[in-house]
């Protein structure tokens, strides 16, 4: 039986050569204890006072807990008692600094948006699809429009789901233990559970647009950080198909806030989900998102991600294969135009034969204090024979002190597989610029063309042309000032 593990770590800036490092991994045992944030002394060696303080504040912000969320809250509260705030000493956060959040005064958003402000979110003319508006984690039905969905498809709060059979089916997929600290904080603080349910054999021809708005924000000088915890569960039953556009935007101005989001996905036998994820929040905000996907046999999941916002933006993506012959495609594009950190941590676990995975990660850093982090783990276990896995990450550094940290990671136990990965870090190639100039194209125009085309390889994967065009225009708008300077 062949066993192969390759975990290179690349840390580089344009003025430094690549260095290859290796790190050991270990797992601390966890202790199950009764959740009680008011008595942390007994577990002083396990508890983090700052984490307990946030958890207490989140719990106190809810006057009452919906019955369907109580189990999730209990498990999340329990896990937080033995979880510390991540630091640079922790391997998953080795290159990601979260002190921006820890140094702020965390204020949970405990009430829905005011009625007089709802017109700010009513931009339904900009979307031609059925859409659900979620403001600071709360569903706003008055400015949502779900007409055009097939019979049997449900989109909304779990508390509004009338079928007890479907409700029980949905609750079976709500997980409380897949993630890290931020996953558990969401479990304690989520005000509701948004559900997208596609019944067996139902094909939804038009995509569903989920529009997340962050309304409550503070000025940078205030040191206050309002936090919202939206939570979404998507269940696509056997043979079902749907496309989901998940879009995060901020309110007026560059306000400070923290969006701590969780999305759980269950893709049934032969089902297909195309997931478009667009993150364009305030450049002073923290955006931390978990996406956990379970794929059953012959299912297909495709992710197209574009992240341009947030002072700190981190996407934790986890895929678990629970049946053979699955197809998983991940295409991500990150852009840092200020002192932003754009972070993607992905883990694909393959436990069954003939799985196909394709991952393309591209990033542009256009600021000297900008940073990108990529930690991509593909785990091919013993039973996952005839797996075909490919991973490629490419980063374009446009400023002298811009920084990128890459950690492609293949863990292969099966002996009949085809796996590959590659990583590239560079500025624009002189030969490419010369090619344009030799044909009468000036240097600035040539640079723009090459930089825009670098990201278009991901943007072209958007299945809807109107969304693709909208994102392209936004990326160009952000890049033009950097290129002009």
C-alpha positions in Angstrom: 0.0 0.0 0.0 1.5 3.3 -1.1 1.4 6.2 1.4 2.4 9.6 0.3 2.2 12.9 2.1 3.6 16.2 0.6 3.1 19.4 2.5 5.3 22.2 1.1 4.9 25.7 2.5 5.9 28.7 0.3 6.4 32.1 1.9 7.5 34.8 -0.5 7.6 38.4 -1.3 8.8 39.8 -4.6 12.2 40.6 -2.9 12.7 37.2 -1.4 13.3 33.7 -2.8 10.9 30.9 -2.1 11.6 28.8 1.0 10.4 25.3 1.6 9.4 24.4 5.1 7.8 21.4 6.8 5.6 21.3 9.8 4.4 18.6 12.1 0.7 18.2 13.0 -0.8 17.2 16.3 -4.3 17.1 17.7 -5.2 17.9 21.3 -7.8 15.8 23.1 -11.1 17.5 23.7 -13.0 17.1 27.0 -16.8 17.1 26.9 -18.2 19.3 29.7 -21.5 20.8 30.5 -21.8 24.3 28.9 -22.0 26.9 31.6 -20.3 30.2 30.7 -20.9 31.6 34.2 -18.5 29.1 35.9 -15.2 29.1 34.0 -13.0 28.6 37.0 -13.3 24.8 37.0 -11.9 24.7 33.5 -9.4 27.5 33.8 -6.7 25.5 32.1 -8.9 24.9 29.0 -11.0 28.1 28.8 -10.1 31.3 27.1 -11.6 34.3 28.9 -11.9 36.3 25.7 -13.8 33.5 24.0 -16.1 33.0 27.0 -16.8 36.7 27.0 -17.8 36.7 23.4 -19.9 33.6 23.9 -21.7 35.1 26.9 -22.4 38.3 25.0 -23.8 36.3 22.0 -26.0 34.3 24.3 -27.3 37.4 26.2 -28.1 39.1 22.9 -30.9 36.5 22.2 -34.0 37.0 24.3 -35.2 33.5 23.4 -33.8 30.7 21.3 -35.8 29.0 18.6 -36.4 25.3 19.5 -34.8 24.0 16.3 -31.6 25.8 17.2 -31.3 24.8 20.8 -29.3 21.6 20.1 -26.9 23.5 17.9 -26.5 26.2 20.6 -25.8 23.6 23.3 -23.1 21.8 21.3 -21.5 25.0 20.2 -21.5 26.4 23.8 -19.9 23.2 25.0 -17.1 23.3 22.4 -16.3 26.9 23.2 -15.4 26.1 26.8 -12.3 24.3 25.6 -11.4 26.5 22.6 -8.9 29.3 22.7 -8.7 32.4 20.4 -6.4 31.5 17.5 -2.9 33.0 17.4 0.0 32.9 15.0 1.3 30.0 17.0 -1.6 27.8 15.8 -0.8 26.1 12.5 -4.2 27.0 10.8 -3.6 30.6 11.6 0.1 30.7 11.2 -0.1 33.4 8.4 -3.4 34.9 9.4 -3.5 37.7 12.0 -6.9 37.9 13.8 -5.8 40.5 16.4 -7.9 43.1 14.5 -11.0 41.3 15.8 -9.6 40.6 19.3 -8.6 44.2 19.9 -12.1 45.4 19.1 -15.1 45.7 21.3 -17.4 43.0 20.0 -21.1 44.0 19.8 -23.6 41.3 18.7 -26.4 42.6 16.4 -29.5 41.4 18.3 -32.3 43.1 16.4 -33.5 43.1 12.7 -33.1 46.2 10.6 -35.5 49.1 11.3 -38.5 49.3 9.0 -37.5 52.8 7.8 -34.2 51.4 6.5 -35.6 48.6 4.5 -35.7 50.7 1.3 -31.9 50.7 1.4 -31.9 46.9 0.6 -34.7 47.0 -2.0 -32.5 46.9 -5.2 -34.5 44.1 -6.8 -34.1 45.8 -10.1 -30.5 44.7 -10.1 -31.3 41.1 -9.9 -33.5 39.2 -12.4 -33.6 36.0 -10.2 -35.7 34.9 -7.3 -33.9 36.4 -4.3 -33.8 36.4 -0.5 -32.5 39.4 1.4 -30.7 38.7 4.7 -29.6 41.8 6.7 -27.2 41.3 9.5 -28.2 37.6 9.7 -32.0 38.3 9.7 -34.3 37.4 6.8 -36.2 40.5 5.4 -39.2 39.1 3.6 -40.6 42.5 2.6 -37.8 43.2 0.1 -37.3 39.6 -1.0 -38.9 38.0 -4.1 -39.1 34.3 -4.4 -41.6 34.0 -7.2 -40.7 31.7 -10.1 -39.4 28.8 -8.0 -40.9 25.3 -8.7 -43.4 23.7 -6.4 -41.8 21.8 -3.6 -38.8 24.1 -3.3 -38.5 25.9 0.0 -36.4 29.0 0.7 -36.7 30.8 4.0 -36.5 30.4 7.8 -36.7 26.8 9.1 -39.4 28.0 11.5 -41.7 28.7 8.5 -41.2 25.2 7.1 -44.7 23.5 7.5 -43.8 19.9 6.6 -42.6 18.2 9.8 -41.1 15.4 7.7 -39.0 17.8 5.7 -38.1 19.8 8.8 -36.8 16.6 10.5 -34.9 15.7 7.3 -33.3 19.1 7.2 -32.4 19.1 10.9 -30.5 15.8 10.4 -28.0 17.7 8.4 -27.3 20.5 10.9 -23.9 19.9 12.1 -22.3 21.2 15.3 -18.8 19.8 15.2 -17.3 20.3 11.7 -15.6 23.6 12.2 -13.4 25.7 14.5 -13.9 28.5 16.9 -15.7 30.7 14.4 -18.0 27.8 13.5 -19.0 27.4 17.1 -19.4 31.2 17.7 -21.9 31.1 14.8 -23.7 28.2 16.4 -24.2 30.3 19.5 -25.0 33.6 17.8 -27.0 32.7 14.7 -30.5 34.3 15.1 -32.1 31.9 12.6 -31.4 29.1 10.2 -32.0 29.9 6.5 -33.0 26.8 4.6 -32.9 26.1 0.9 -34.5 22.7 0.2 -34.8 21.1 -3.3 -36.9 17.9 -3.4 -36.0 14.7 -5.2 -35.8 15.0 -9.0 -36.6 18.8 -9.0 -34.5 20.8 -11.5 -34.5 24.6 -10.7 -33.8 26.2 -14.1 -33.1 29.7 -12.8 -30.5 30.5 -10.0 -31.5 31.6 -6.5 -29.9 34.9 -5.4 -29.1 35.1 -1.7 -28.2 38.8 -0.9 -26.4 39.4 2.4 -26.3 43.0 3.6 -24.3 44.3 6.5 -26.2 47.3 7.8 -24.9 48.1 11.3 -21.3 49.3 11.2 -19.1 51.6 13.3 -16.4 54.1 12.4 -12.8 52.9 12.6 -12.0 55.3 15.5 -14.7 53.9 17.7 -13.0 50.5 18.1 -16.4 48.9 18.1 -17.1 45.8 15.9 -20.8 44.8 15.4 -21.0 41.1 14.6 -23.6 39.1 12.7 -23.9 35.4 12.4 -25.9 34.3 9.3 -26.3 30.5 8.9 -27.5 28.7 5.8 -28.4 25.1 5.2 -28.8 23.8 1.6 -30.2 20.4 0.9 -30.5 19.1 -2.6 -32.2 15.7 -2.7 -31.5 12.9 -5.1 -31.4 14.0 -8.7 -32.2 17.6 -7.9 -30.4 20.6 -9.4 -30.0 24.3 -8.4 -27.7 27.2 -8.8 -27.2 29.5 -5.9 -25.6 33.0 -5.9 -24.4 34.0 -2.5 -23.5 37.7 -2.5 -22.1 39.7 0.5 -22.0 43.5 0.4 -21.6 46.2 3.0 -23.6 49.3 3.8 -22.8 53.0 3.1 -19.1 53.9 3.5 -16.2 51.9 4.8 -17.7 50.9 8.1 -16.2 48.4 10.6 -18.2 45.2 11.3 -17.7 41.5 11.4 -19.6 38.9 9.4 -19.2 35.4 10.8 -21.1 33.2 8.3 -21.7 29.4 8.1 -23.0 27.5 5.1 -23.8 23.8 5.2 -24.5 21.9 2.0 -25.9 18.3 1.4 -25.8 17.2 -2.2 -27.8 14.0 -2.7 -27.2 11.0 -5.1 -26.9 12.3 -8.6 -27.7 15.9 -7.5 -26.0 19.0 -8.8 -25.3 22.3 -7.1 -23.5 25.3 -8.7 -22.5 27.8 -6.1 -21.4 31.3 -7.0 -19.9 33.2 -4.0 -19.2 36.9 -4.2 -17.6 38.7 -1.3 -17.6 42.5 -1.6 -17.8 43.9 1.9 -16.3 47.0 3.5 -12.5 47.3 3.4 -12.5 47.9 7.1 -14.6 44.8 7.9 -13.8 41.2 9.0 -15.4 38.5 6.9 -15.0 34.9 8.1 -17.0 32.2 6.3 -17.3 28.5 6.7 -18.6 26.3 3.8 -19.1 22.6 4.6 -20.2 20.3 1.8 -21.2 16.6 1.8 -21.4 14.9 -1.5 -23.2 11.6 -2.0 -22.6 9.2 -5.0 -22.5 10.7 -8.5 -23.2 14.2 -7.2 -21.6 17.4 -8.6 -20.7 20.5 -6.7 -19.1 23.5 -8.4 -17.9 26.6 -6.6 -17.0 29.9 -8.3 -15.7 32.4 -5.7 -14.6 36.0 -6.0 -13.4 37.8 -2.9 -12.4 41.5 -3.0 -13.6 43.0 0.3 -12.7 42.9 3.9 -9.7 44.0 5.8 -9.6 40.4 7.0 -11.3 37.9 4.7 -11.0 34.1 5.4 -12.9 31.3 3.7 -12.8 27.9 5.3 -14.0 25.3 2.8 -14.5 21.6 3.7 -15.7 18.9 1.4 -16.5 15.3 2.5 -17.1 12.6 -0.1 -19.7 10.1 1.2 -20.2 8.2 -2.0 -18.3 7.2 -5.2 -18.1 9.0 -8.6 -18.4 12.5 -7.3 -17.3 15.6 -9.1 -16.0 18.7 -7.2 -14.8 21.8 -8.9 -13.4 24.9 -7.0 -12.5 28.1 -8.9 -11.5 31.0 -6.7 -10.2 34.5 -7.3 -9.0 36.8 -4.5 -7.9 40.5 -4.9 -6.1 42.6 -2.3 -6.0 46.3 -3.2 -5.2 47.7 0.3 -3.7 46.3 3.5 -6.0 43.4 3.2 -5.6 39.7 4.1 -7.3 37.3 1.7 -7.2 33.8 3.1 -8.5 30.5 1.7 -8.2 27.3 3.7 -9.7 24.3 1.8 -9.8 20.6 2.7 -11.1 17.9 0.4 -11.6 14.4 1.9 -12.1 11.6 -0.5 -13.2 8.2 1.0 -14.8 6.5 -2.1 -13.6 5.4 -5.6 -13.5 7.4 -8.8 -13.9 10.9 -7.3 -12.9 13.8 -9.5 -11.7 17.1 -8.0 -10.4 20.2 -9.7 -9.2 23.3 -7.8 -8.0 26.5 -9.3 -7.0 29.4 -7.0 -5.8 32.7 -8.3 -4.9 35.9 -6.5 -3.7 39.4 -7.3 -2.0 41.5 -4.6 -1.9 45.2 -5.7 -0.8 46.8 -2.5 2.6 46.7 -0.7 0.9 45.8 2.6 -1.5 43.3 1.0 -1.3 39.6 1.9 -2.7 36.4 0.5 -2.9 33.0 2.2 -3.7 29.6 0.5 -3.8 26.3 2.4 -5.2 23.6 0.2 -5.4 20.1 1.5 -6.5 17.1 -0.6 -6.8 13.9 1.4 -7.1 10.7 -0.7 -7.9 7.8 1.7 -7.4 4.1 1.3 -10.7 3.3 -0.3 -10.6 6.2 -2.8 -9.0 4.3 -5.6 -9.0 5.7 -9.1 -9.3 9.3 -7.8 -8.4 12.1 -10.2 -7.4 15.2 -8.3 -5.8 18.3 -9.6 -4.8 21.5 -7.7 -3.3 24.7 -9.1 -2.6 28.0 -7.3 -1.2 31.1 -9.0 -0.5 34.5 -7.4 0.4 37.8 -9.1 2.3 40.3 -7.0 2.2 43.8 -8.3 4.0 45.6 -5.4 7.5 45.2 -4.0 6.5 44.3 -0.4 3.3 42.3 -1.1 3.2 38.9 0.6 1.8 35.5 -0.2 1.9 32.3 1.8 1.1 29.1 0.0 0.7 25.6 1.4 -0.5 23.0 -1.1 -0.9 19.7 0.6 -1.5 16.2 -0.9 -2.1 13.3 1.5 -2.4 10.1 -0.6 -3.0 6.7 0.9 -4.7 5.0 -2.0 -2.2 3.5 -4.6 -4.3 3.8 -7.8 -4.8 7.5 -8.2 -3.9 10.4 -10.5 -3.1 13.5 -8.4 -1.2 16.7 -9.3 -0.7 20.1 -8.0 1.2 23.2 -8.8 2.0 26.6 -7.3 3.4 29.8 -9.0 4.2 33.2 -7.7 5.3 36.0 -10.0 5.0 39.5 -11.4 4.1 40.1 -15.0 6.5 38.4 -17.5 8.7 40.8 -19.4 8.4 38.6 -22.5 4.6 39.1 -22.4 4.9 42.8 -22.0 7.4 43.0 -24.9 5.0 41.0 -27.1 2.4 43.7 -26.7 4.9 46.6 -27.1 6.3 45.1 -30.3 2.8 45.3 -31.7 2.4 49.0 -30.9 0.6 48.6 -27.5 1.9 51.0 -24.8 3.2 49.6 -21.5 0.3 50.6 -19.3 -2.3 49.2 -21.6 -0.4 46.0 -21.9 -0.2 45.6 -18.1 -3.9 46.2 -17.8 -4.7 43.6 -20.4 -2.5 41.0 -18.8 -3.7 41.7 -15.2 -7.4 41.6 -16.2 -6.9 38.4 -18.2 -5.2 36.8 -15.2 -8.4 36.9 -13.2 -10.8 36.2 -16.0 -9.8 32.5 -16.0 -11.9 32.2 -12.9 -14.6 34.8 -13.7 -15.4 33.0 -16.9 -16.7 30.0 -14.8 -19.7 32.0 -13.6 -22.7 30.2 -15.2 -24.7 33.4 -15.6 -23.4 36.1 -17.9 -25.1 39.1 -16.1 -23.4 38.1 -12.8 -20.1 37.5 -14.6 -20.3 41.0 -16.2 -21.2 42.6 -12.9 -18.2 41.0 -11.1 -15.8 41.8 -14.0 -16.8 45.5 -13.9 -16.3 45.6 -10.1 -12.9 44.0 -10.3 -11.7 46.4 -13.0 -13.0 49.4 -11.0 -10.9 48.3 -8.0 -7.8 47.6 -10.1 -7.7 50.7 -12.3 -6.5 53.1 -9.5 -3.7 50.7 -8.6 -2.6 50.3 -12.2 -2.7 54.1 -12.9 -0.4 54.8 -9.9 
